Amino acid sequence: MNKKCSVCGTAISCGAVQEGESCWCVGFPAIMPAEYDQDCRCKTCLSKAIADKIALAIQTNTPEQMLELASQYDNKNGLIEYIDYTLEYGEFVYSQWYHLKRGTCCGNGCRYCPY
C-alpha cells in the first residue's frame, strides 16, 4: 500500500497490505505509542520520533529501569539510524539506547556511554 509520511510527506510503502504480512516498521522498538491522530511515518521520521521518546524515557527513568527495557531488544537484528546511531563525518556515533541494549561498557570511552 502506498502512503505518504504524516510528518514530511515522503512517499512510503506499507508492507501490511495482506493478511498475515507485516510492515517494515514492526522491526522498530515498540516504545512509542501511536497517538489518536497519527498515521504512518517514513523510516527517518519514525526513527527520530522513537529516538526522542527514548531520550525522554532515559531522563525520567532510573538506569535499572532503562536496562530492563533495553534488554527486551538486542543489537543482533541490525541497527537503526537515529535510534541506535547517528553518522558524523562518516563515522558511527552510538546512542545511549545502543549501549543500554548492549548491556555492558565496551571500554572504548564512547561519548554516550551510560555506564
Phi, psi and omega in degrees: 000128178270132181222179173240143177300133182286352180257305187253348178086002179296140176292133179227160179240122179270131180275354184266053183263339179243150180302134179090348178265159176229161182275163177301333186290344180293345177279355179273154178301129182274062182240006180242101181295141177292141177263160187308315185264012184275138174241186182301152177232155175289169183301319181294310181295320178294317179301314181294321179294318178294319178300321177297318179295321178295316180301318178295318178297321179297322180288329188255356180242162177284159175304323180295318178296320180291322177297320179295316178297313183294332182294344178284348181239157175223173182264010183279339183268017180098154181259149182245123180301142182080335176266307182266334183200164166232162177255127176233117181054038178080005181249144176285132171241110185282142183277168174300322180301314178303313182294322177296319178295326179296323174093344180212163175282138179271349178082010182264005179068039182298144183303318185253026180295124180273003186261000000 
